[in-house]
Amino acid sequence: MTKLKLSAVPDDKPVKLTVELPADVLRDLTDYADILGKQTGQELEAARLIAPMIARFIASDRGFATARKELRTPRT
């Protein structure tokens, strides 16, 4: 079985956001949803993957974590 970066998608209260994606990105996202759905036994719409993917990306971005820490650290 292929190891995907996402696991089961939590059922959170959504906030509406409109995003335009290139057609090839939507095709990839749809394929990803199909594969993940088969692995987790969930019926997944591609749009439900966007938030967890962005969250995973942000969580793994060390440069962002460093910059955020600097932003939140009070200067003396």
All heavy atoms as a GROMACS GRO file, in nm:
protein
  589
    1MET      N    1   0.085  -0.117   0.000
    1MET     CA    2   0.000   0.000   0.000
    1MET      C    3   0.090   0.124   0.000
    1MET      O    4   0.190   0.131   0.069
    1MET     CB    5  -0.090  -0.001   0.124
    1MET     CG    6  -0.185   0.116   0.126
    1MET     SD    7  -0.289   0.129   0.275
    1MET     CE    8  -0.377  -0.024   0.274
    2THR      N    9   0.051   0.224  -0.076
    2THR     CA   10   0.125   0.349  -0.085
    2THR      C   11   0.110   0.430   0.043
    2THR      O   12   0.001   0.440   0.098
    2THR     CB   13   0.073   0.432  -0.204
    2THR    OG1   14   0.084   0.353  -0.322
    2THR    CG2   15   0.151   0.560  -0.221
    3LYS      N   16   0.220   0.486   0.091
    3LYS     CA   17   0.217   0.569   0.212
    3LYS      C   18   0.194   0.714   0.172
    3LYS      O   19   0.279   0.778   0.112
    3LYS     CB   20   0.350   0.555   0.286
    3LYS     CG   21   0.362   0.640   0.409
    3LYS     CD   22   0.284   0.582   0.523
    3LYS     CE   23   0.316   0.663   0.649
    3LYS     NZ   24   0.205   0.690   0.729
    4LEU      N   25   0.075   0.767   0.200
    4LEU     CA   26   0.042   0.905   0.171
    4LEU      C   27   0.073   0.993   0.291
    4LEU      O   28   0.076   0.946   0.404
    4LEU     CB   29  -0.106   0.918   0.135
    4LEU     CG   30  -0.153   0.837   0.013
    4LEU    CD1   31  -0.304   0.855  -0.006
    4LEU    CD2   32  -0.080   0.880  -0.111
    5LYS      N   33   0.094   1.122   0.268
    5LYS     CA   34   0.123   1.215   0.377
    5LYS      C   35   0.000   1.244   0.461
    5LYS      O   36   0.011   1.277   0.577
    5LYS     CB   37   0.180   1.346   0.322
    5LYS     CG   38   0.321   1.330   0.272
    5LYS     CD   39   0.384   1.462   0.246
    5LYS     CE   40   0.528   1.443   0.208
    5LYS     NZ   41   0.607   1.561   0.228
    6LEU      N   42  -0.117   1.232   0.403
    6LEU     CA   43  -0.241   1.256   0.478
    6LEU      C   44  -0.298   1.123   0.525
    6LEU      O   45  -0.280   1.020   0.462
    6LEU     CB   46  -0.345   1.325   0.391
    6LEU     CG   47  -0.318   1.469   0.351
    6LEU    CD1   48  -0.434   1.522   0.268
    6LEU    CD2   49  -0.297   1.558   0.471
    7SER      N   50  -0.368   1.128   0.635
    7SER     CA   51  -0.442   1.012   0.682
    7SER      C   52  -0.590   1.048   0.677
    7SER      O   53  -0.628   1.136   0.600
    7SER     CB   54  -0.397   0.975   0.823
    7SER     OG   55  -0.413   1.084   0.910
    8ALA      N   56  -0.671   0.987   0.758
    8ALA     CA   57  -0.815   1.016   0.756
    8ALA      C   58  -0.838   1.166   0.775
    8ALA      O   59  -0.771   1.232   0.853
    8ALA     CB   60  -0.885   0.938   0.866
    9VAL      N   61  -0.933   1.219   0.702
    9VAL     CA   62  -0.963   1.362   0.706
    9VAL      C   63  -1.065   1.387   0.816
    9VAL      O   64  -1.174   1.330   0.814
    9VAL     CB   65  -1.016   1.411   0.570
    9VAL    CG1   66  -1.053   1.558   0.575
    9VAL    CG2   67  -0.914   1.385   0.461
   10PRO      N   68  -1.029   1.472   0.915
   10PRO     CA   69  -1.124   1.499   1.024
   10PRO      C   70  -1.246   1.577   0.975
   10PRO      O   71  -1.237   1.652   0.878
   10PRO     CB   72  -1.043   1.582   1.123
   10PRO     CG   73  -0.934   1.644   1.043
   10PRO     CD   74  -0.907   1.549   0.928
   11ASP      N   75  -1.356   1.558   1.045
   11ASP     CA   76  -1.479   1.629   1.010
   11ASP      C   77  -1.488   1.754   1.096
   11ASP      O   78  -1.544   1.753   1.205
   11ASP     CB   79  -1.599   1.537   1.034
   11ASP     CG   80  -1.726   1.594   0.977
   11ASP    OD1   81  -1.720   1.690   0.898
   11ASP    OD2   82  -1.835   1.544   1.012
   12ASP      N   83  -1.426   1.862   1.050
   12ASP     CA   84  -1.424   1.989   1.123
   12ASP      C   85  -1.529   2.084   1.068
   12ASP      O   86  -1.575   2.069   0.956
   12ASP     CB   87  -1.288   2.057   1.111
   12ASP     CG   88  -1.179   1.983   1.184
   12ASP    OD1   89  -1.212   1.910   1.279
   12ASP    OD2   90  -1.062   1.999   1.148
   13LYS      N   91  -1.564   2.185   1.150
   13LYS     CA   92  -1.655   2.288   1.103
   13LYS      C   93  -1.580   2.375   1.002
   13LYS      O   94  -1.480   2.437   1.034
   13LYS     CB   95  -1.704   2.374   1.219
   13LYS     CG   96  -1.803   2.478   1.177
   13LYS     CD   97  -1.852   2.558   1.295
   13LYS     CE   98  -1.949   2.665   1.244
   13LYS     NZ   99  -1.994   2.752   1.351
   14PRO      N  100  -1.627   2.379   0.878
   14PRO     CA  101  -1.554   2.452   0.775
   14PRO      C  102  -1.580   2.603   0.775
   14PRO      O  103  -1.681   2.650   0.825
   14PRO     CB  104  -1.607   2.391   0.646
   14PRO     CG  105  -1.745   2.347   0.679
   14PRO     CD  106  -1.741   2.306   0.826
   15VAL      N  107  -1.486   2.673   0.719
   15VAL     CA  108  -1.499   2.816   0.690
   15VAL      C  109  -1.490   2.825   0.538
   15VAL      O  110  -1.400   2.769   0.477
   15VAL     CB  111  -1.385   2.897   0.755
   15VAL    CG1  112  -1.393   3.042   0.714
   15VAL    CG2  113  -1.388   2.882   0.905
   16LYS      N  114  -1.586   2.892   0.476
   16LYS     CA  115  -1.592   2.896   0.331
   16LYS      C  116  -1.482   2.984   0.274
   16LYS      O  117  -1.458   3.096   0.319
   16LYS     CB  118  -1.727   2.947   0.285
   16LYS     CG  119  -1.745   2.931   0.135
   16LYS     CD  120  -1.890   2.942   0.096
   16LYS     CE  121  -1.902   2.920  -0.051
   16LYS     NZ  122  -1.979   2.804  -0.084
   17LEU      N  123  -1.415   2.933   0.171
   17LEU     CA  124  -1.308   3.002   0.102
   17LEU      C  125  -1.315   2.960  -0.044
   17LEU      O  126  -1.326   2.842  -0.074
   17LEU     CB  127  -1.173   2.962   0.163
   17LEU     CG  128  -1.048   3.017   0.099
   17LEU    CD1  129  -1.039   3.169   0.123
   17LEU    CD2  130  -0.925   2.949   0.158
   18THR      N  131  -1.310   3.056  -0.134
   18THR     CA  132  -1.313   3.025  -0.275
   18THR      C  133  -1.170   3.028  -0.330
   18THR      O  134  -1.097   3.124  -0.307
   18THR     CB  135  -1.399   3.127  -0.352
   18THR    OG1  136  -1.531   3.125  -0.296
   18THR    CG2  137  -1.406   3.095  -0.499
   19VAL      N  138  -1.133   2.921  -0.400
   19VAL     CA  139  -0.998   2.909  -0.453
   19VAL      C  140  -1.006   2.866  -0.599
   19VAL      O  141  -1.086   2.780  -0.634
   19VAL     CB  142  -0.918   2.802  -0.375
   19VAL    CG1  143  -0.778   2.785  -0.431
   19VAL    CG2  144  -0.914   2.834  -0.228
   20GLU      N  145  -0.925   2.927  -0.683
   20GLU     CA  146  -0.915   2.884  -0.823
   20GLU      C  147  -0.791   2.799  -0.838
   20GLU      O  148  -0.683   2.839  -0.796
   20GLU     CB  149  -0.907   3.006  -0.915
   20GLU     CG  150  -1.035   3.084  -0.921
   20GLU     CD  151  -1.030   3.197  -1.024
   20GLU    OE1  152  -0.950   3.187  -1.120
   20GLU    OE2  153  -1.106   3.292  -1.007
   21LEU      N  154  -0.808   2.681  -0.896
   21LEU     CA  155  -0.696   2.590  -0.918
   21LEU      C  156  -0.678   2.562  -1.066
   21LEU      O  157  -0.777   2.552  -1.140
   21LEU     CB  158  -0.722   2.455  -0.848
   21LEU     CG  159  -0.742   2.456  -0.698
   21LEU    CD1  160  -0.781   2.317  -0.650
   21LEU    CD2  161  -0.615   2.502  -0.630
   22PRO      N  162  -0.555   2.545  -1.110
   22PRO     CA  163  -0.534   2.501  -1.248
   22PRO      C  164  -0.593   2.360  -1.265
   22PRO      O  165  -0.599   2.282  -1.170
   22PRO     CB  166  -0.381   2.497  -1.263
   22PRO     CG  167  -0.328   2.579  -1.151
   22PRO     CD  168  -0.430   2.572  -1.041
   23ALA      N  169  -0.637   2.330  -1.386
   23ALA     CA  170  -0.703   2.202  -1.412
   23ALA      C  171  -0.615   2.083  -1.375
   23ALA      O  172  -0.664   1.984  -1.320
   23ALA     CB  173  -0.743   2.193  -1.560
   24ASP      N  174  -0.484   2.090  -1.400
   24ASP     CA  175  -0.397   1.977  -1.369
   24ASP      C  176  -0.385   1.956  -1.218
   24ASP      O  177  -0.377   1.842  -1.171
   24ASP     CB  178  -0.260   1.991  -1.435
   24ASP     CG  179  -0.185   2.117  -1.394
   24ASP    OD1  180  -0.249   2.217  -1.356
   24ASP    OD2  181  -0.060   2.115  -1.402
   25VAL      N  182  -0.389   2.063  -1.140
   25VAL     CA  183  -0.385   2.050  -0.994
   25VAL      C  184  -0.515   1.986  -0.946
   25VAL      O  185  -0.512   1.899  -0.858
   25VAL     CB  186  -0.361   2.186  -0.927
   25VAL    CG1  187  -0.374   2.176  -0.776
   25VAL    CG2  188  -0.225   2.242  -0.966
   26LEU      N  189  -0.627   2.026  -1.001
   26LEU     CA  190  -0.754   1.965  -0.963
   26LEU      C  191  -0.756   1.816  -0.998
   26LEU      O  192  -0.804   1.735  -0.918
   26LEU     CB  193  -0.872   2.036  -1.030
   26LEU     CG  194  -1.010   1.978  -0.998
   26LEU    CD1  195  -1.036   1.981  -0.847
   26LEU    CD2  196  -1.118   2.052  -1.073
   27ARG      N  197  -0.703   1.780  -1.114
   27ARG     CA  198  -0.697   1.637  -1.150
   27ARG      C  199  -0.613   1.560  -1.048
   27ARG      O  200  -0.653   1.453  -1.002
   27ARG     CB  201  -0.640   1.619  -1.290
   27ARG     CG  202  -0.742   1.641  -1.401
   27ARG     CD  203  -0.689   1.595  -1.536
   27ARG     NE  204  -0.571   1.672  -1.576
   27ARG     CZ  205  -0.575   1.788  -1.643
   27ARG    NH1  206  -0.692   1.839  -1.678
   27ARG    NH2  207  -0.464   1.850  -1.676
   28ASP      N  208  -0.498   1.615  -1.012
   28ASP     CA  209  -0.412   1.549  -0.913
   28ASP      C  210  -0.483   1.538  -0.778
   28ASP      O  211  -0.476   1.434  -0.712
   28ASP     CB  212  -0.281   1.625  -0.896
   28ASP     CG  213  -0.190   1.616  -1.017
   28ASP    OD1  214  -0.215   1.529  -1.105
   28ASP    OD2  215  -0.093   1.694  -1.025
   29LEU      N  216  -0.548   1.645  -0.737
   29LEU     CA  217  -0.620   1.646  -0.611
   29LEU      C  218  -0.732   1.543  -0.610
   29LEU      O  219  -0.753   1.471  -0.511
   29LEU     CB  220  -0.675   1.786  -0.585
   29LEU     CG  221  -0.730   1.817  -0.447
   29LEU    CD1  222  -0.623   1.800  -0.340
   29LEU    CD2  223  -0.784   1.960  -0.445
   30THR      N  224  -0.803   1.532  -0.720
   30THR     CA  225  -0.911   1.433  -0.732
   30THR      C  226  -0.855   1.291  -0.724
   30THR      O  227  -0.911   1.205  -0.655
   30THR     CB  228  -0.988   1.454  -0.863
   30THR    OG1  229  -1.041   1.588  -0.864
   30THR    CG2  230  -1.101   1.355  -0.879
   31ASP      N  231  -0.745   1.266  -0.794
   31ASP     CA  232  -0.681   1.134  -0.787
   31ASP      C  233  -0.634   1.103  -0.646
   31ASP      O  234  -0.649   0.992  -0.596
   31ASP     CB  235  -0.562   1.126  -0.884
   31ASP     CG  236  -0.604   1.124  -1.029
   31ASP    OD1  237  -0.724   1.099  -1.058
   31ASP    OD2  238  -0.517   1.147  -1.116
   32TYR      N  239  -0.577   1.203  -0.579
   32TYR     CA  240  -0.531   1.185  -0.442
   32TYR      C  241  -0.649   1.148  -0.352
   32TYR      O  242  -0.640   1.057  -0.269
   32TYR     CB  243  -0.464   1.313  -0.392
   32TYR     CG  244  -0.375   1.295  -0.272
   32TYR    CD1  245  -0.237   1.296  -0.283
   32TYR    CD2  246  -0.429   1.278  -0.144
   32TYR    CE1  247  -0.155   1.280  -0.172
   32TYR    CE2  248  -0.349   1.264  -0.032
   32TYR     CZ  249  -0.212   1.264  -0.048
   32TYR     OH  250  -0.132   1.249   0.062
   33ALA      N  251  -0.762   1.219  -0.368
   33ALA     CA  252  -0.882   1.190  -0.288
   33ALA      C  253  -0.930   1.048  -0.313
   33ALA      O  254  -0.969   0.978  -0.219
   33ALA     CB  255  -0.991   1.291  -0.320
   34ASP      N  256  -0.926   1.004  -0.436
   34ASP     CA  257  -0.968   0.867  -0.469
   34ASP      C  258  -0.879   0.764  -0.400
   34ASP      O  259  -0.928   0.668  -0.339
   34ASP     CB  260  -0.966   0.843  -0.619
   34ASP     CG  261  -1.075   0.918  -0.692
   34ASP    OD1  262  -1.173   0.963  -0.628
   34ASP    OD2  263  -1.062   0.934  -0.816
   35ILE      N  264  -0.747   0.784  -0.407
   35ILE     CA  265  -0.652   0.691  -0.347
   35ILE      C  266  -0.666   0.691  -0.195
   35ILE      O  267  -0.673   0.585  -0.132
   35ILE     CB  268  -0.507   0.725  -0.391
   35ILE    CG1  269  -0.491   0.702  -0.541
   35ILE    CG2  270  -0.406   0.644  -0.311
   35ILE    CD1  271  -0.365   0.765  -0.599
   36LEU      N  272  -0.671   0.810  -0.136
   36LEU     CA  273  -0.684   0.819   0.009
   36LEU      C  274  -0.817   0.761   0.056
   36LEU      O  275  -0.823   0.692   0.158
   36LEU     CB  276  -0.672   0.966   0.053
   36LEU     CG  277  -0.676   0.992   0.203
   36LEU    CD1  278  -0.564   0.918   0.276
   36LEU    CD2  279  -0.669   1.141   0.231
   37GLY      N  280  -0.923   0.785  -0.019
   37GLY     CA  281  -1.053   0.729   0.015
   37GLY      C  282  -1.052   0.578   0.018
   37GLY      O  283  -1.110   0.515   0.107
   38LYS      N  284  -0.983   0.517  -0.078
   38LYS     CA  285  -0.973   0.370  -0.080
   38LYS      C  286  -0.893   0.320   0.039
   38LYS      O  287  -0.925   0.216   0.097
   38LYS     CB  288  -0.909   0.324  -0.210
   38LYS     CG  289  -1.001   0.340  -0.329
   38LYS     CD  290  -0.932   0.303  -0.458
   38LYS     CE  291  -1.024   0.333  -0.576
   38LYS     NZ  292  -0.957   0.321  -0.705
   39GLN      N  293  -0.788   0.393   0.077
   39GLN     CA  294  -0.705   0.350   0.189
   39GLN      C  295  -0.774   0.366   0.324
   39GLN      O  296  -0.752   0.286   0.414
   39GLN     CB  297  -0.573   0.428   0.191
   39GLN     CG  298  -0.479   0.387   0.081
   39GLN     CD  299  -0.344   0.454   0.092
   39GLN    OE1  300  -0.318   0.532   0.184
   39GLN    NE2  301  -0.257   0.426  -0.002
   40THR      N  302  -0.854   0.470   0.338
   40THR     CA  303  -0.917   0.499   0.468
   40THR      C  304  -1.062   0.452   0.477
   40THR      O  305  -1.121   0.457   0.584
   40THR     CB  306  -0.912   0.650   0.498
   40THR    OG1  307  -0.988   0.720   0.398
   40THR    CG2  308  -0.770   0.702   0.503
   41GLY      N  309  -1.119   0.414   0.365
   41GLY     CA  310  -1.258   0.372   0.365
   41GLY      C  311  -1.355   0.489   0.373
   41GLY      O  312  -1.471   0.471   0.406
   42GLN      N  313  -1.306   0.610   0.343
   42GLN     CA  314  -1.391   0.729   0.346
   42GLN      C  315  -1.432   0.766   0.205
   42GLN      O  316  -1.360   0.741   0.111
   42GLN     CB  317  -1.315   0.848   0.406
   42GLN     CG  318  -1.279   0.838   0.550
   42GLN     CD  319  -1.201   0.960   0.595
   42GLN    OE1  320  -1.090   0.981   0.549
   42GLN    NE2  321  -1.259   1.038   0.683
   43GLU      N  322  -1.549   0.828   0.193
   43GLU     CA  323  -1.590   0.892   0.068
   43GLU      C  324  -1.537   1.034   0.075
   43GLU      O  325  -1.583   1.112   0.159
   43GLU     CB  326  -1.742   0.892   0.055
   43GLU     CG  327  -1.804   0.757   0.034
   43GLU     CD  328  -1.818   0.724  -0.113
   43GLU    OE1  329  -1.820   0.816  -0.196
   43GLU    OE2  330  -1.828   0.604  -0.145
   44LEU      N  331  -1.440   1.069  -0.006
   44LEU     CA  332  -1.377   1.201   0.003
   44LEU      C  333  -1.397   1.282  -0.124
   44LEU      O  334  -1.378   1.232  -0.233
   44LEU     CB  335  -1.226   1.187   0.027
   44LEU     CG  336  -1.184   1.125   0.159
   44LEU    CD1  337  -1.034   1.104   0.161
   44LEU    CD2  338  -1.226   1.216   0.273
   45GLU      N  339  -1.435   1.407  -0.104
   45GLU     CA  340  -1.436   1.503  -0.214
   45GLU      C  341  -1.299   1.568  -0.215
   45GLU      O  342  -1.239   1.594  -0.110
   45GLU     CB  343  -1.542   1.609  -0.191
   45GLU     CG  344  -1.684   1.557  -0.191
   45GLU     CD  345  -1.783   1.668  -0.161
   45GLU    OE1  346  -1.752   1.785  -0.188
   45GLU    OE2  347  -1.890   1.636  -0.108
   46ALA      N  348  -1.250   1.598  -0.333
   46ALA     CA  349  -1.118   1.659  -0.346
   46ALA      C  350  -1.106   1.787  -0.265
   46ALA      O  351  -1.002   1.813  -0.202
   46ALA     CB  352  -1.087   1.686  -0.493
   47ALA      N  353  -1.210   1.866  -0.260
   47ALA     CA  354  -1.207   1.994  -0.189
   47ALA      C  355  -1.179   1.977  -0.040
   47ALA      O  356  -1.118   2.063   0.022
   47ALA     CB  357  -1.338   2.068  -0.209
   48ARG      N  358  -1.219   1.863   0.017
   48ARG     CA  359  -1.195   1.840   0.160
   48ARG      C  360  -1.049   1.814   0.193
   48ARG      O  361  -1.010   1.816   0.310
   48ARG     CB  362  -1.280   1.723   0.209
   48ARG     CG  363  -1.427   1.758   0.212
   48ARG     CD  364  -1.510   1.668   0.298
   48ARG     NE  365  -1.462   1.658   0.433
   48ARG     CZ  366  -1.468   1.546   0.505
   48ARG    NH1  367  -1.518   1.437   0.454
   48ARG    NH2  368  -1.422   1.544   0.629
   49LEU      N  369  -0.968   1.790   0.092
   49LEU     CA  370  -0.827   1.764   0.116
   49LEU      C  371  -0.744   1.891   0.122
   49LEU      O  372  -0.632   1.891   0.174
   49LEU     CB  373  -0.770   1.675   0.005
   49LEU     CG  374  -0.831   1.537  -0.010
   49LEU    CD1  375  -0.758   1.462  -0.120
   49LEU    CD2  376  -0.826   1.461   0.120
   50ILE      N  377  -0.797   2.000   0.071
   50ILE     CA  378  -0.718   2.123   0.060
   50ILE      C  379  -0.672   2.172   0.197
   50ILE      O  380  -0.553   2.200   0.217
   50ILE     CB  381  -0.796   2.231  -0.016
   50ILE    CG1  382  -0.817   2.186  -0.162
   50ILE    CG2  383  -0.723   2.364  -0.012
   50ILE    CD1  384  -0.911   2.273  -0.241
   51ALA      N  385  -0.762   2.180   0.294
   51ALA     CA  386  -0.724   2.230   0.427
   51ALA      C  387  -0.620   2.141   0.495
   51ALA      O  388  -0.518   2.192   0.544
   51ALA     CB  389  -0.848   2.247   0.514
   52PRO      N  390  -0.638   2.008   0.499
   52PRO     CA  391  -0.534   1.926   0.562
   52PRO      C  392  -0.400   1.932   0.489
   52PRO      O  393  -0.295   1.927   0.551
   52PRO     CB  394  -0.590   1.784   0.560
   52PRO     CG  395  -0.732   1.794   0.526
   52PRO     CD  396  -0.756   1.929   0.466
   53MET      N  397  -0.405   1.945   0.356
   53MET     CA  398  -0.280   1.956   0.280
   53MET      C  399  -0.207   2.086   0.313
   53MET      O  400  -0.085   2.087   0.332
   53MET     CB  401  -0.306   1.945   0.131
   53MET     CG  402  -0.337   1.807   0.085
   53MET     SD  403  -0.364   1.804  -0.093
   53MET     CE  404  -0.336   1.631  -0.126
   54ILE      N  405  -0.281   2.195   0.321
   54ILE     CA  406  -0.219   2.323   0.355
   54ILE      C  407  -0.164   2.318   0.498
   54ILE      O  408  -0.052   2.362   0.524
   54ILE     CB  409  -0.318   2.439   0.337
   54ILE    CG1  410  -0.349   2.458   0.188
   54ILE    CG2  411  -0.262   2.568   0.396
   54ILE    CD1  412  -0.461   2.556   0.159
   55ALA      N  413  -0.242   2.261   0.589
   55ALA     CA  414  -0.197   2.250   0.729
   55ALA      C  415  -0.070   2.167   0.737
   55ALA      O  416   0.024   2.202   0.809
   55ALA     CB  417  -0.308   2.189   0.814
   56ARG      N  418  -0.065   2.057   0.664
   56ARG     CA  419   0.054   1.970   0.663
   56ARG      C  420   0.174   2.044   0.606
   56ARG      O  421   0.285   2.034   0.657
   56ARG     CB  422   0.023   1.844   0.584
   56ARG     CG  423   0.134   1.746   0.568
   56ARG     CD  424   0.146   1.658   0.690
   56ARG     NE  425   0.256   1.567   0.673
   56ARG     CZ  426   0.255   1.444   0.710
   56ARG    NH1  427   0.149   1.393   0.768
   56ARG    NH2  428   0.360   1.367   0.693
   57PHE      N  429   0.152   2.118   0.499
   57PHE     CA  430   0.258   2.195   0.437
   57PHE      C  431   0.314   2.299   0.534
   57PHE      O  432   0.435   2.310   0.554
   57PHE     CB  433   0.207   2.264   0.310
   57PHE     CG  434   0.306   2.356   0.248
   57PHE    CD1  435   0.407   2.307   0.166
   57PHE    CD2  436   0.301   2.493   0.272
   57PHE    CE1  437   0.501   2.393   0.109
   57PHE    CE2  438   0.394   2.579   0.216
   57PHE     CZ  439   0.493   2.529   0.134
   58ILE      N  440   0.225   2.373   0.599
   58ILE     CA  441   0.268   2.477   0.693
   58ILE      C  442   0.342   2.414   0.811
   58ILE      O  443   0.445   2.466   0.855
   58ILE     CB  444   0.147   2.561   0.739
   58ILE    CG1  445   0.098   2.649   0.624
   58ILE    CG2  446   0.183   2.647   0.861
   58ILE    CD1  447  -0.032   2.722   0.652
   59ALA      N  448   0.291   2.303   0.862
   59ALA     CA  449   0.354   2.237   0.976
   59ALA      C  450   0.495   2.187   0.944
   59ALA      O  451   0.580   2.179   1.032
   59ALA     CB  452   0.267   2.122   1.024
   60SER      N  453   0.520   2.155   0.819
   60SER     CA  454   0.651   2.101   0.782
   60SER      C  455   0.746   2.207   0.728
   60SER      O  456   0.860   2.174   0.694
   60SER     CB  457   0.633   1.989   0.678
   60SER     OG  458   0.584   2.042   0.557
   61ASP      N  459   0.704   2.331   0.722
   61ASP     CA  460   0.788   2.438   0.668
   61ASP      C  461   0.871   2.500   0.782
   61ASP      O  462   0.822   2.582   0.857
   61ASP     CB  463   0.701   2.544   0.601
   61ASP     CG  464   0.781   2.648   0.525
   61ASP    OD1  465   0.893   2.683   0.569
   61ASP    OD2  466   0.732   2.696   0.422
   62ARG      N  467   0.996   2.459   0.793
   62ARG     CA  468   1.082   2.505   0.901
   62ARG      C  469   1.110   2.655   0.892
   62ARG      O  470   1.122   2.723   0.993
   62ARG     CB  471   1.211   2.427   0.903
   62ARG     CG  472   1.187   2.283   0.941
   62ARG     CD  473   1.315   2.203   0.934
   62ARG     NE  474   1.284   2.062   0.952
   62ARG     CZ  475   1.360   1.978   1.014
   62ARG    NH1  476   1.475   2.019   1.065
   62ARG    NH2  477   1.325   1.853   1.025
   63GLY      N  478   1.123   2.705   0.770
   63GLY     CA  479   1.145   2.848   0.753
   63GLY      C  480   1.030   2.929   0.808
   63GLY      O  481   1.050   3.032   0.873
   64PHE      N  482   0.909   2.882   0.784
   64PHE     CA  483   0.791   2.950   0.836
   64PHE      C  484   0.790   2.945   0.989
   64PHE      O  485   0.762   3.045   1.055
   64PHE     CB  486   0.662   2.887   0.781
   64PHE     CG  487   0.537   2.939   0.845
   64PHE    CD1  488   0.492   3.067   0.820
   64PHE    CD2  489   0.464   2.859   0.931
   64PHE    CE1  490   0.377   3.117   0.880
   64PHE    CE2  491   0.348   2.907   0.991
   64PHE     CZ  492   0.306   3.036   0.965
   65ALA      N  493   0.821   2.828   1.046
   65ALA     CA  494   0.822   2.814   1.191
   65ALA      C  495   0.922   2.910   1.254
   65ALA      O  496   0.891   2.975   1.355
   65ALA     CB  497   0.854   2.670   1.230
   66THR      N  498   1.039   2.921   1.195
   66THR     CA  499   1.140   3.012   1.246
   66THR      C  500   1.095   3.157   1.237
   66THR      O  501   1.106   3.234   1.333
   66THR     CB  502   1.273   2.993   1.170
   66THR    OG1  503   1.315   2.857   1.184
   66THR    CG2  504   1.380   3.086   1.222
   67ALA      N  505   1.042   3.195   1.121
   67ALA     CA  506   0.996   3.332   1.101
   67ALA      C  507   0.880   3.365   1.194
   67ALA      O  508   0.872   3.475   1.249
   67ALA     CB  509   0.954   3.353   0.956
   68ARG      N  510   0.791   3.271   1.215
   68ARG     CA  511   0.676   3.293   1.304
   68ARG      C  512   0.723   3.312   1.448
   68ARG      O  513   0.674   3.398   1.520
   68ARG     CB  514   0.580   3.174   1.295
   68ARG     CG  515   0.459   3.189   1.384
   68ARG     CD  516   0.373   3.068   1.377
   68ARG     NE  517   0.240   3.108   1.337
   68ARG     CZ  518   0.140   3.025   1.320
   68ARG    NH1  519   0.159   2.896   1.336
   68ARG    NH2  520   0.022   3.068   1.287
   69LYS      N  521   0.821   3.231   1.490
   69LYS     CA  522   0.875   3.243   1.625
   69LYS      C  523   0.939   3.380   1.643
   69LYS      O  524   0.919   3.445   1.746
   69LYS     CB  525   0.978   3.133   1.649
   69LYS     CG  526   1.021   3.121   1.794
   69LYS     CD  527   1.122   3.011   1.814
   69LYS     CE  528   1.058   2.876   1.787
   69LYS     NZ  529   1.148   2.764   1.811
   70GLU      N  530   1.013   3.426   1.543
   70GLU     CA  531   1.075   3.559   1.550
   70GLU      C  532   0.969   3.668   1.555
   70GLU      O  533   0.985   3.767   1.626
   70GLU     CB  534   1.167   3.580   1.431
   70GLU     CG  535   1.292   3.496   1.434
   70GLU     CD  536   1.374   3.505   1.307
   70GLU    OE1  537   1.339   3.586   1.217
   70GLU    OE2  538   1.473   3.432   1.297
   71LEU      N  539   0.862   3.651   1.480
   71LEU     CA  540   0.754   3.749   1.477
   71LEU      C  541   0.685   3.760   1.613
   71LEU      O  542   0.648   3.868   1.656
   71LEU     CB  543   0.652   3.709   1.370
   71LEU     CG  544   0.532   3.799   1.350
   71LEU    CD1  545   0.575   3.933   1.293
   71LEU    CD2  546   0.431   3.733   1.257
   72ARG      N  547   0.670   3.647   1.680
   72ARG     CA  548   0.596   3.645   1.808
   72ARG      C  549   0.684   3.670   1.930
   72ARG      O  550   0.632   3.686   2.040
   72ARG     CB  551   0.526   3.512   1.823
   72ARG     CG  552   0.414   3.496   1.721
   72ARG     CD  553   0.335   3.375   1.744
   72ARG     NE  554   0.222   3.370   1.652
   72ARG     CZ  555   0.131   3.278   1.653
   72ARG    NH1  556   0.139   3.179   1.736
   72ARG    NH2  557   0.032   3.281   1.567
   73THR      N  558   0.815   3.672   1.912
   73THR     CA  559   0.905   3.694   2.025
   73THR      C  560   0.917   3.844   2.050
   73THR      O  561   0.957   3.918   1.962
   73THR     CB  562   1.045   3.635   1.996
   73THR    OG1  563   1.031   3.496   1.968
   73THR    CG2  564   1.137   3.655   2.114
   74PRO      N  565   0.883   3.888   2.172
   74PRO     CA  566   0.894   4.031   2.201
   74PRO      C  567   1.041   4.075   2.201
   74PRO      O  568   1.127   4.003   2.247
   74PRO     CB  569   0.833   4.046   2.340
   74PRO     CG  570   0.804   3.910   2.390
   74PRO     CD  571   0.832   3.811   2.282
   75ARG      N  572   1.064   4.190   2.145
   75ARG     CA  573   1.201   4.244   2.140
   75ARG      C  574   1.225   4.331   2.262
   75ARG      O  575   1.139   4.404   2.305
   75ARG     CB  576   1.221   4.325   2.013
   75ARG     CG  577   1.206   4.234   1.894
   75ARG     CD  578   1.242   4.303   1.769
   75ARG     NE  579   1.218   4.207   1.661
   75ARG     CZ  580   1.244   4.230   1.538
   75ARG    NH1  581   1.291   4.345   1.501
   75ARG    NH2  582   1.222   4.139   1.446
   76THR      N  583   1.344   4.321   2.314
   76THR     CA  584   1.378   4.401   2.432
   76THR      C  585   1.466   4.518   2.398
   76THR      O  586   1.520   4.532   2.296
   76THR     CB  587   1.452   4.314   2.537
   76THR    OG1  588   1.565   4.254   2.476
   76THR    CG2  589   1.359   4.211   2.593
   0.00000   0.00000   0.00000
